[in-house]
Structure formats: structure tokens, C-alpha cells
Amino acid sequence: MSRVFAPFRAVGFVTTEVPFAVTRVKDVDTFVLTSVGKCFHDYSTDKLRLEVVGPQLPHKIRALAKCGGYNIIGCGAEIFVFKRNQLRYTVTHSALGKVTHLLACGETFLSVGRDNTLSLFRVYTGERLCQLTLPFGTTCAALCLPTGYVNKALLGARQGHMELWNLRTRVLVFRYEGFGSPITALVSGPVVDVVAVGLENGRVMLHDLGANATLFHFEHHSATPVTALSFRNDG
């Protein structure tokens, strides 16, 4: 039997349920950051070669983000920022809120906690640039940066709606009403205004933020929750 298309290595055997983070360094190499309980692994994607093994942290990792050579790890209420596997600094998301989501955005990163707060930090220094409290009835389930929207973050809520926030002014710009099911995944498209929204009922909605209109939708064969989404950029 031909082994041309035989699997080389399965990342799922060495990662937890925490979503992995992907980044491209210097437009040459692509790396995948995964969680393995209380430490992290960093792989290069050419042959899924293990490049970096992180140290043991005090608690189980709950969120990951990657910005160039920096690995950003959410663990309890603390955020550990490593350059490869060397700890650069630690910041506290908030005194009461354990970190649930992390998202790298340029030279900054976003963190969301269970206390319903969202914070923006500088990657290189850990300086907190802003913090805002989400409205009552909004529990963050997914987060993305819409293409072409400066200083804006789009939050997908467990309650099914989406919120567009201005991070500089800390103002809720617009609330998009729900799709009839909790949001489980969110990703920005390669063109302005377009995002893909994954739902708990297995449906995927392609939504135009500017027009606030759903372009089309499709669903999986089995109505299971959508766990991850990605657009192809190779044409």
C-alpha cells in the first residue's frame, strides 16, 4: 500500500482541549503553540518538529496566543509571557477573573477573564493599555479582529450575539443580534467586513459586519458544535 498520503504525526496526541495558536515568523516559518496541561509545546509546521518545551506552570493552561517569537500563556488569573521558553514577565488579568481567552493583535494582545473583563496589553512590556467590563448577559465564547477595522475587536457571546468594541475609546460600537444558537467559533475573513461564525448547533454563518447581513450559511452533516474555523488564502 502506498504511504504517500500516510499521516506523519498527529498533534492531537500531544495537546489538550485548549485551542492552539498559530503564527508566521518573518514570513518564513510557521509555528503552532499547543497546551499539554501545565506546560506548552511549540512546533514548526514544516515537519511538525518540536522546537520548544515550556516549563511547568502553577496551574493548568486555559488559553494561548502567539506573537512572533513570544508565547503568551493564560494560567489561572495570571498571564505568562515567554520569549521561546524564557519567561520575560507575568501580568495579572484581574484579581478575580481567571483567563479564558487570549488573542494577539500586532504588538499587543487581548485577554478575557471569567469576571467578564477584557484587557489590552503591550506584548514586549506587559503594560496594560485599557480594561473594560462586558455588559451583563454577555459571556465571551470567541474573539477576533475584523479585517480593516482599526482598534476594533469582535466578541462572540455564549448567548448567541456579537459585539464590536472600540479598544481605544472602550465603547461598544455595535451589537449584532444572535443566530439562534450559542457562538462557539469566530474568524475574520480575508476581505473587509466578512467574518465566519461557528455555532453550537453545527451551522456556520458568513456574515457581513458593515451591512449587518448574513451572506450565506451551511452546516455539517452531524449537528455537532463548530470548534474551529479558518479561511483559505491561497486562492
Buried (B, 14 or more C-beta within 10 A) or exposed (E): EEEEEEEEEEEEEBBBEBBBBEBEEEEEEEBBBBBBEBBBBBBBEEEEEEEBEBEEBEEEBBBBBBBBBBBBBBBBBBBBBBEEBEBBEEBBBBEEBBBBBBBBBEEBBBBBBBBBBBBBBBBBEBEBEBBBEBEEEBBBBBBBBBBEBEEBBBBBBBEBBBBBBBBEEEEBEEBBEBBEBBBBBBBBBEEEBBBBBBBBBBBBBBBBBEEEEEEEBEBEEEEEBBEEBEBEEEE
